[in-house]
Amino acid sequence: MKKSLIAVGLIAALALSACGGKKSDSGATNTPSTSTSAAAASGGFGSALNLGGGIALTIGAPKAFVPGQFASNYVKGQAANIFDVTVKNAGSTDLDPSTILFTISSGTNTCTDVLDGDNGITGAPTDPITAGASTSFKFAIACDAKAGDPLSVAVAVGTATASISGKVA
Protein backbone atom coordinates (compact mmCIF):
# COMPACT_ATOMS: atom_id res chain seq x y z
CA MET A 1 0.00 0.00 0.00
CA LYS A 2 2.75 2.44 0.98
CA LYS A 3 4.69 1.78 -2.25
CA SER A 4 1.48 2.33 -4.25
CA LEU A 5 0.97 5.70 -2.58
CA ILE A 6 4.57 6.66 -3.28
CA ALA A 7 4.19 5.63 -6.94
CA VAL A 8 0.98 7.67 -7.27
CA GLY A 9 2.70 10.65 -5.64
CA LEU A 10 5.69 10.34 -7.96
CA ILE A 11 3.47 10.16 -11.03
CA ALA A 12 1.52 13.20 -9.86
CA ALA A 13 4.71 15.13 -9.15
CA LEU A 14 6.11 14.32 -12.57
CA ALA A 15 2.87 15.37 -14.27
CA LEU A 16 2.74 18.63 -12.33
CA SER A 17 6.41 19.45 -12.84
CA ALA A 18 5.85 19.88 -16.57
CA CYS A 19 3.13 22.49 -16.03
CA GLY A 20 3.72 26.20 -15.75
CA GLY A 21 7.47 26.14 -16.20
CA LYS A 22 9.15 29.32 -17.40
CA LYS A 23 11.60 29.38 -20.25
CA SER A 24 14.35 31.82 -21.06
CA ASP A 25 13.90 34.20 -23.98
CA SER A 26 15.69 31.75 -26.25
CA GLY A 27 13.31 28.99 -25.14
CA ALA A 28 16.27 26.77 -24.19
CA THR A 29 16.69 25.06 -20.87
CA ASN A 30 19.84 23.49 -19.57
CA THR A 31 19.33 19.73 -19.61
CA PRO A 32 22.71 18.00 -19.52
CA SER A 33 23.03 15.14 -21.97
CA THR A 34 25.57 13.17 -23.92
CA SER A 35 25.44 11.28 -27.19
CA THR A 36 25.25 8.04 -25.19
CA SER A 37 24.02 7.63 -21.64
CA ALA A 38 25.21 10.12 -19.07
CA ALA A 39 27.76 8.87 -16.58
CA ALA A 40 26.67 8.86 -12.96
CA ALA A 41 28.56 11.20 -10.67
CA SER A 42 29.16 10.23 -7.08
CA GLY A 43 30.60 11.93 -4.09
CA GLY A 44 29.94 12.75 -0.50
CA PHE A 45 27.74 15.10 1.40
CA GLY A 46 29.11 18.64 1.17
CA SER A 47 30.98 17.96 -2.09
CA ALA A 48 29.95 19.45 -5.43
CA LEU A 49 28.55 16.80 -7.77
CA ASN A 50 29.31 17.61 -11.41
CA LEU A 51 26.22 16.75 -13.44
CA GLY A 52 27.62 17.99 -16.76
CA GLY A 53 26.45 20.91 -18.84
CA GLY A 54 27.90 23.27 -16.25
CA ILE A 55 25.52 22.07 -13.53
CA ALA A 56 26.97 21.33 -10.09
CA LEU A 57 24.88 20.28 -7.11
CA THR A 58 26.00 20.23 -3.49
CA ILE A 59 23.95 18.42 -0.85
CA GLY A 60 24.93 19.19 2.73
CA ALA A 61 25.20 16.48 5.38
CA PRO A 62 21.83 15.31 6.72
CA LYS A 63 20.78 16.77 10.05
CA ALA A 64 18.01 15.45 12.27
CA PHE A 65 15.16 17.88 12.87
CA VAL A 66 11.72 17.94 14.46
CA PRO A 67 9.05 18.74 11.87
CA GLY A 68 6.45 21.34 12.84
CA GLN A 69 2.86 20.46 13.60
CA PHE A 70 1.74 21.27 10.02
CA ALA A 71 4.56 19.48 8.18
CA SER A 72 3.47 17.38 5.21
CA ASN A 73 4.37 13.71 4.66
CA TYR A 74 5.73 13.18 8.17
CA VAL A 75 4.44 10.51 10.55
CA LYS A 76 5.46 10.66 14.20
CA GLY A 77 8.20 8.10 14.88
CA GLN A 78 9.88 8.47 11.48
CA ALA A 79 13.42 9.80 11.20
CA ALA A 80 13.28 13.34 9.79
CA ASN A 81 16.40 14.74 8.13
CA ILE A 82 17.06 18.12 6.55
CA PHE A 83 19.67 18.95 3.88
CA ASP A 84 21.01 22.24 2.53
CA VAL A 85 21.11 22.05 -1.27
CA THR A 86 23.00 24.40 -3.59
CA VAL A 87 22.65 24.30 -7.36
CA LYS A 88 25.22 26.17 -9.45
CA ASN A 89 24.47 26.78 -13.12
CA ALA A 90 27.76 27.52 -14.90
CA GLY A 91 26.14 26.53 -18.20
CA SER A 92 25.13 28.90 -20.99
CA THR A 93 21.34 28.48 -20.67
CA ASP A 94 18.78 28.67 -17.89
CA LEU A 95 18.05 25.59 -15.79
CA ASP A 96 14.44 24.69 -15.05
CA PRO A 97 14.53 23.58 -11.39
CA SER A 98 11.53 21.29 -11.92
CA THR A 99 13.92 18.97 -13.80
CA ILE A 100 15.85 18.26 -10.57
CA LEU A 101 14.54 15.00 -9.11
CA PHE A 102 15.55 13.43 -5.78
CA THR A 103 15.08 9.78 -4.82
CA ILE A 104 16.03 8.92 -1.27
CA SER A 105 15.93 5.63 0.58
CA SER A 106 17.10 4.03 3.79
CA GLY A 107 17.85 0.38 3.21
CA THR A 108 14.70 -1.07 1.65
CA ASN A 109 12.54 1.85 2.86
CA THR A 110 11.73 4.72 0.51
CA CYS A 111 11.81 8.11 2.17
CA THR A 112 9.25 10.84 1.46
CA ASP A 113 9.78 14.55 0.88
CA VAL A 114 8.69 16.79 3.75
CA LEU A 115 7.46 20.35 3.34
CA ASP A 116 7.48 22.34 6.56
CA GLY A 117 7.04 26.10 6.41
CA ASP A 118 7.62 26.38 10.16
CA ASN A 119 11.20 25.16 9.59
CA GLY A 120 11.79 27.06 6.31
CA ILE A 121 11.41 23.95 4.12
CA THR A 122 9.25 25.18 1.26
CA GLY A 123 10.54 23.05 -1.60
CA ALA A 124 12.85 23.62 -4.53
CA PRO A 125 12.84 26.99 -6.28
CA THR A 126 10.32 27.50 -9.06
CA ASP A 127 12.04 30.26 -11.03
CA PRO A 128 14.67 29.27 -13.62
CA ILE A 129 18.27 29.27 -12.41
CA THR A 130 19.87 31.62 -14.91
CA ALA A 131 23.19 30.91 -16.59
CA GLY A 132 26.02 31.88 -14.25
CA ALA A 133 23.78 31.92 -11.16
CA SER A 134 23.34 29.64 -8.19
CA THR A 135 20.56 29.07 -5.70
CA SER A 136 20.20 27.34 -2.35
CA PHE A 137 17.24 25.75 -0.62
CA LYS A 138 16.38 23.34 2.17
CA PHE A 139 15.21 19.81 1.37
CA ALA A 140 13.78 17.46 4.00
CA ILE A 141 12.78 13.82 4.18
CA ALA A 142 10.99 11.41 6.51
CA CYS A 143 12.05 7.75 6.61
CA ASP A 144 10.93 4.62 8.39
CA ALA A 145 14.42 4.36 9.83
CA LYS A 146 16.51 5.34 12.81
CA ALA A 147 19.71 7.32 13.25
CA GLY A 148 22.67 5.43 11.86
CA ASP A 149 20.69 3.44 9.28
CA PRO A 150 21.98 3.58 5.68
CA LEU A 151 20.88 6.54 3.57
CA SER A 152 21.06 6.69 -0.23
CA VAL A 153 20.43 9.91 -2.14
CA ALA A 154 20.07 9.86 -5.92
CA VAL A 155 19.54 13.02 -7.94
CA ALA A 156 18.79 13.43 -11.63
CA VAL A 157 18.85 16.48 -13.86
CA GLY A 158 17.76 15.42 -17.32
CA THR A 159 19.80 12.35 -18.21
CA ALA A 160 22.60 13.16 -15.74
CA THR A 161 22.55 11.39 -12.40
CA ALA A 162 24.49 11.53 -9.15
CA SER A 163 24.42 9.54 -5.94
CA ILE A 164 25.56 9.87 -2.36
CA SER A 165 25.57 7.26 0.38
CA GLY A 166 25.68 7.97 4.05
CA LYS A 167 23.76 7.48 7.29
CA VAL A 168 20.45 8.76 8.60
CA ALA A 169 21.13 11.54 11.13
C-alpha positions in Angstrom: 0.0 0.0 0.0 2.8 2.4 1.0 4.7 1.8 -2.2 1.5 2.3 -4.2 1.0 5.7 -2.6 4.6 6.7 -3.3 4.2 5.6 -6.9 1.0 7.7 -7.3 2.7 10.6 -5.6 5.7 10.3 -8.0 3.5 10.2 -11.0 1.5 13.2 -9.9 4.7 15.1 -9.2 6.1 14.3 -12.6 2.9 15.4 -14.3 2.7 18.6 -12.3 6.4 19.5 -12.8 5.9 19.9 -16.6 3.1 22.5 -16.0 3.7 26.2 -15.8 7.5 26.1 -16.2 9.2 29.3 -17.4 11.6 29.4 -20.3 14.4 31.8 -21.1 13.9 34.2 -24.0 15.7 31.8 -26.2 13.3 29.0 -25.1 16.3 26.8 -24.2 16.7 25.1 -20.9 19.8 23.5 -19.6 19.3 19.7 -19.6 22.7 18.0 -19.5 23.0 15.1 -22.0 25.6 13.2 -23.9 25.4 11.3 -27.2 25.3 8.0 -25.2 24.0 7.6 -21.6 25.2 10.1 -19.1 27.8 8.9 -16.6 26.7 8.9 -13.0 28.6 11.2 -10.7 29.2 10.2 -7.1 30.6 11.9 -4.1 29.9 12.7 -0.5 27.7 15.1 1.4 29.1 18.6 1.2 31.0 18.0 -2.1 30.0 19.5 -5.4 28.6 16.8 -7.8 29.3 17.6 -11.4 26.2 16.7 -13.4 27.6 18.0 -16.8 26.5 20.9 -18.8 27.9 23.3 -16.2 25.5 22.1 -13.5 27.0 21.3 -10.1 24.9 20.3 -7.1 26.0 20.2 -3.5 23.9 18.4 -0.8 24.9 19.2 2.7 25.2 16.5 5.4 21.8 15.3 6.7 20.8 16.8 10.1 18.0 15.4 12.3 15.2 17.9 12.9 11.7 17.9 14.5 9.0 18.7 11.9 6.5 21.3 12.8 2.9 20.5 13.6 1.7 21.3 10.0 4.6 19.5 8.2 3.5 17.4 5.2 4.4 13.7 4.7 5.7 13.2 8.2 4.4 10.5 10.5 5.5 10.7 14.2 8.2 8.1 14.9 9.9 8.5 11.5 13.4 9.8 11.2 13.3 13.3 9.8 16.4 14.7 8.1 17.1 18.1 6.5 19.7 18.9 3.9 21.0 22.2 2.5 21.1 22.1 -1.3 23.0 24.4 -3.6 22.6 24.3 -7.4 25.2 26.2 -9.4 24.5 26.8 -13.1 27.8 27.5 -14.9 26.1 26.5 -18.2 25.1 28.9 -21.0 21.3 28.5 -20.7 18.8 28.7 -17.9 18.1 25.6 -15.8 14.4 24.7 -15.1 14.5 23.6 -11.4 11.5 21.3 -11.9 13.9 19.0 -13.8 15.8 18.3 -10.6 14.5 15.0 -9.1 15.5 13.4 -5.8 15.1 9.8 -4.8 16.0 8.9 -1.3 15.9 5.6 0.6 17.1 4.0 3.8 17.8 0.4 3.2 14.7 -1.1 1.6 12.5 1.8 2.9 11.7 4.7 0.5 11.8 8.1 2.2 9.2 10.8 1.5 9.8 14.6 0.9 8.7 16.8 3.7 7.5 20.4 3.3 7.5 22.3 6.6 7.0 26.1 6.4 7.6 26.4 10.2 11.2 25.2 9.6 11.8 27.1 6.3 11.4 24.0 4.1 9.3 25.2 1.3 10.5 23.0 -1.6 12.8 23.6 -4.5 12.8 27.0 -6.3 10.3 27.5 -9.1 12.0 30.3 -11.0 14.7 29.3 -13.6 18.3 29.3 -12.4 19.9 31.6 -14.9 23.2 30.9 -16.6 26.0 31.9 -14.3 23.8 31.9 -11.2 23.3 29.6 -8.2 20.6 29.1 -5.7 20.2 27.3 -2.3 17.2 25.8 -0.6 16.4 23.3 2.2 15.2 19.8 1.4 13.8 17.5 4.0 12.8 13.8 4.2 11.0 11.4 6.5 12.1 7.7 6.6 10.9 4.6 8.4 14.4 4.4 9.8 16.5 5.3 12.8 19.7 7.3 13.3 22.7 5.4 11.9 20.7 3.4 9.3 22.0 3.6 5.7 20.9 6.5 3.6 21.1 6.7 -0.2 20.4 9.9 -2.1 20.1 9.9 -5.9 19.5 13.0 -7.9 18.8 13.4 -11.6 18.9 16.5 -13.9 17.8 15.4 -17.3 19.8 12.3 -18.2 22.6 13.2 -15.7 22.6 11.4 -12.4 24.5 11.5 -9.2 24.4 9.5 -5.9 25.6 9.9 -2.4 25.6 7.3 0.4 25.7 8.0 4.1 23.8 7.5 7.3 20.5 8.8 8.6 21.1 11.5 11.1 
